[in-house]
Amino acid sequence: MAIRNVGVVGAGQMGNGIAHVLALAGYEVRLTDISAEALAAAMALVARNLDRQVKRDTITAEARDAALGRIATTTDLATLGPSDLIIEAATENEEVKHRIFADLAPHLGPETILTTNTSSISITRLASRTDRPEKFMGFHFMNPVPVMQLVELIRGIATDQPTFDACAGVVERLGKTAATATDYPAFIVNRLLIPMINEAVYALFEGVGDVRSIDMAMRLGANHPMGPLELADFIGLDTCLAIMNVLYDGLADSKYRPCPLLVKYVEAGWLGRKAGRGFYDYRGAEPVPSR
């Protein structure tokens, strides 16, 4: 089917980036959130990021203005129902996602494709609670969405070929690259990335190195653009913990046990950049290790 208009559920870090790239690619976008303040903040951020692209000569001012004109915001989830494609980008909580899809169900068009930007939750399980498991799949963007080139496409056990082809066509139109993942816990990127971060937290927990040394070792020793603890703060420690728990519960392998120190940071509310403190403290002029 031809995708012309897209609904995006959630105006947070991922949702606003998804709306940004969809609108820039010419799709009509309806962005929803339970908070009008979150929607206003999301549109302000999209505008700033588009301005940055204009200044870098990656897009024209006309393209920026057209993209902003293609994004409509609403707190009424039901208005997304007639969309050709819906991308759920709410918090990484399975019950929240089930509720969103249940609330959407009475308003959906017969051909509407449902997708989720989940980074780890079973696509098959999410699909099974909808009225259209054959038209449901994972559409996992990387963060920050306007910059990162990869999108993971994840089929549930019931996903049909036309649904997959339609989503693959969207990725191509966005100018991004699709990696096809099987519906196993955390898919490809996070199956590899988050256990590495968890191991870095264990290295800190066990005194193998301090925060700066661990991050410097991976930046300079493995040529990573960002150290694992800095990256964890960027992702959000609550998200990292949620994914580790999905891996630990889903694969029943002790190598995926979340580090107790990661659990303690989340319990303390030290969730990373978004909270002002994680493995680094961001409340001053420069980030410094929290401990």
C-alpha positions in Angstrom: 0.0 0.0 0.0 1.1 3.6 -0.5 2.0 5.5 2.7 1.0 9.1 2.5 0.2 10.1 6.1 1.8 8.9 9.3 0.7 9.1 12.9 3.4 9.2 15.6 2.5 8.4 19.2 4.7 10.1 21.7 6.5 13.5 21.4 9.5 12.6 23.4 13.1 12.1 22.4 12.3 9.5 19.7 8.9 10.7 18.6 9.9 14.2 17.7 12.9 12.9 15.8 10.7 10.5 13.9 8.2 13.2 13.1 11.1 15.4 11.9 12.5 12.9 9.3 9.0 11.9 8.1 8.0 15.4 7.4 11.2 16.3 5.8 10.7 13.3 3.4 7.3 14.6 2.4 4.9 12.7 4.6 2.0 14.3 6.3 2.5 13.7 10.0 0.2 13.9 13.0 2.1 13.9 16.3 0.3 13.1 19.5 1.1 13.1 23.2 -0.9 13.2 26.4 0.8 16.5 27.3 0.3 19.7 25.3 3.5 21.0 26.9 5.4 18.0 25.5 4.0 18.7 22.0 5.0 22.3 22.2 8.5 21.4 23.3 8.8 18.8 20.6 7.9 21.2 17.9 10.3 23.8 19.2 13.1 21.1 19.1 12.1 20.0 15.6 12.3 23.6 14.5 15.8 24.1 16.1 17.1 20.9 14.5 15.8 21.9 11.1 17.4 25.3 11.5 20.7 23.5 12.3 20.4 21.6 9.1 19.7 24.8 7.1 22.9 26.4 8.6 24.9 23.3 7.6 23.5 23.5 4.1 22.0 20.0 4.3 18.5 21.3 3.5 17.1 24.6 2.2 15.1 27.1 4.1 12.1 26.2 1.9 12.4 22.5 2.8 12.5 23.4 6.5 9.4 25.5 6.2 7.6 22.8 4.2 8.5 20.1 6.7 7.2 22.2 9.7 4.0 22.7 7.8 3.5 19.0 7.4 3.5 18.3 11.2 0.2 18.7 13.0 0.0 18.1 16.8 -2.8 16.8 18.9 -3.6 15.4 22.4 -6.4 13.3 20.9 -5.1 9.8 20.1 -8.2 8.9 18.2 -7.4 11.4 15.4 -4.5 9.2 14.3 -6.9 6.4 13.4 -7.2 7.1 9.6 -3.4 7.3 9.1 -1.9 4.9 6.6 0.9 4.1 9.1 1.1 4.6 12.8 4.5 4.5 14.7 4.2 4.2 18.4 7.1 5.8 20.2 5.9 6.0 23.8 7.8 4.9 26.9 9.5 1.5 26.9 6.8 -0.1 28.9 4.8 -3.0 27.5 1.5 -2.3 29.3 1.6 1.3 28.2 2.0 0.2 24.6 -0.8 -2.3 24.9 -3.1 0.4 26.2 -2.2 2.7 23.3 -3.0 0.1 20.7 -6.2 -0.8 22.5 -7.3 2.9 22.6 -6.5 3.2 18.9 -8.3 0.1 17.8 -11.9 1.5 17.4 -10.6 4.4 15.3 -8.3 2.6 12.8 -8.9 2.3 9.1 -9.1 -1.3 7.7 -5.7 -0.9 6.0 -3.8 1.0 8.7 -0.4 -0.5 9.5 0.6 -0.4 13.2 4.2 -0.3 14.2 6.2 0.2 17.3 9.6 1.8 17.9 10.3 -0.5 20.8 14.0 -1.3 21.3 13.5 -4.7 22.9 9.8 -5.8 23.6 8.4 -8.8 21.6 6.7 -7.7 18.4 4.7 -10.9 18.3 3.4 -10.4 21.8 2.4 -6.7 21.1 0.8 -7.7 17.8 -1.2 -10.5 19.4 -3.3 -8.1 21.5 -4.3 -6.1 18.4 -7.0 -6.8 15.7 -4.4 -6.9 12.9 -1.3 -8.9 13.8 -0.6 -9.4 10.1 -0.3 -5.6 9.8 1.9 -5.0 12.8 5.7 -4.9 13.0 8.7 -3.3 14.7 10.0 0.0 13.3 13.0 0.8 15.4 14.8 4.1 14.8 18.2 4.9 16.3 18.8 7.9 18.5 19.2 10.8 17.4 16.8 10.0 14.6 17.7 12.8 12.2 21.4 11.8 12.4 21.5 8.0 12.6 21.2 6.1 9.3 19.9 2.7 10.5 16.3 1.5 11.1 15.7 -2.0 12.3 12.6 -3.6 10.8 11.3 -6.5 12.9 8.6 -8.9 11.7 6.3 -10.5 14.2 5.4 -14.1 13.5 2.2 -13.0 11.7 3.5 -9.9 9.8 2.6 -10.3 6.1 4.8 -9.3 3.2 2.9 -6.3 2.0 3.2 -4.7 5.5 7.0 -5.4 5.5 7.4 -4.0 2.0 5.4 -0.8 2.8 7.6 -0.1 5.9 10.8 -0.9 3.9 9.6 1.6 1.3 9.2 4.3 4.0 12.8 3.6 5.2 14.1 4.0 1.7 12.2 7.3 1.2 13.7 8.6 4.4 17.1 8.0 2.9 18.0 5.5 5.7 19.1 1.9 5.6 17.0 -1.0 6.9 18.4 -4.0 8.8 16.0 -6.9 9.1 15.9 -8.4 12.5 14.1 -11.5 13.9 11.8 -11.1 16.8 14.1 -12.1 19.6 14.8 -10.1 22.7 16.4 -6.7 22.0 16.7 -7.5 18.2 20.2 -6.8 16.8 21.6 -3.4 17.9 20.5 -3.6 21.5 21.3 -7.3 21.8 24.9 -6.3 21.2 25.1 -2.8 22.6 23.3 -2.9 25.9 25.2 -5.9 27.3 28.4 -4.0 26.5 27.1 -1.1 28.5 26.1 -3.4 31.3 29.6 -4.9 31.3 31.1 -1.4 31.6 28.9 -0.8 34.6 30.2 -4.1 36.1 33.7 -2.9 35.5 32.9 0.3 37.4 31.1 -1.7 40.1 34.0 -4.1 40.6 36.7 -1.3 40.6 38.3 -2.3 37.4 38.4 1.3 36.4 36.8 4.6 37.2 34.2 6.4 35.0 36.7 8.4 33.0 39.1 5.6 32.5 36.4 3.2 31.3 35.1 5.7 28.8 38.5 6.8 27.7 39.6 3.1 27.2 36.8 2.4 24.8 37.1 5.8 23.0 40.8 5.5 22.4 41.3 1.8 22.6 38.4 0.6 20.5 37.8 3.8 18.5 34.2 4.2 19.8 32.9 7.8 19.3 31.5 7.8 22.9 32.4 5.8 26.0 29.9 3.2 27.2 29.0 5.0 30.4 28.6 8.3 28.6 26.5 6.5 26.0 24.3 4.9 28.8 23.7 8.4 30.1 22.7 9.6 26.6 20.3 6.6 26.1 18.9 6.8 29.7 19.8 4.4 32.4 16.1 3.4 32.9 16.0 2.4 29.2 19.3 0.5 29.5 17.9 -1.4 32.6 14.6 -2.1 30.9 16.4 -3.7 27.9 18.7 -5.7 30.2 15.7 -7.0 32.0 14.0 -8.0 28.7 17.2 -9.9 27.8 17.5 -11.5 31.2 13.9 -12.6 31.3 13.6 -13.5 27.7 16.7 -15.6 27.3 17.1 -16.9 30.9 20.9 -16.6 30.7 22.9 -15.2 33.7 25.2 -13.3 31.4 22.3 -10.8 30.9 21.8 -10.1 34.6 21.6 -6.3 35.1 24.5 -4.9 37.2 23.4 -4.0 40.7 25.0 -0.6 40.3 22.8 0.1 37.3 19.8 -0.8 39.3 20.8 1.5 42.1 21.4 4.5 39.8 17.9 4.0 38.4 16.4 3.6 41.9 18.1 6.9 42.8 16.6 8.7 39.8 20.0 9.2 38.3 18.8 8.3 34.8 21.5 10.2 32.8 21.4 13.4 30.8 17.6 13.8 30.9 17.7 13.8 34.8 20.8 15.9 35.1 22.8 13.1 36.6 23.8 9.6 35.8 27.3 8.2 35.6 28.2 11.9 35.0 26.7 14.9 36.7 25.5 17.4 34.1 24.4 20.2 36.4 27.6 22.2 36.1 29.4 23.9 33.1 31.0 20.5 32.2 30.0 16.9 32.9 32.0 15.4 35.8 31.8 11.8 37.1 29.1 11.4 39.7 31.2 9.2 42.0 
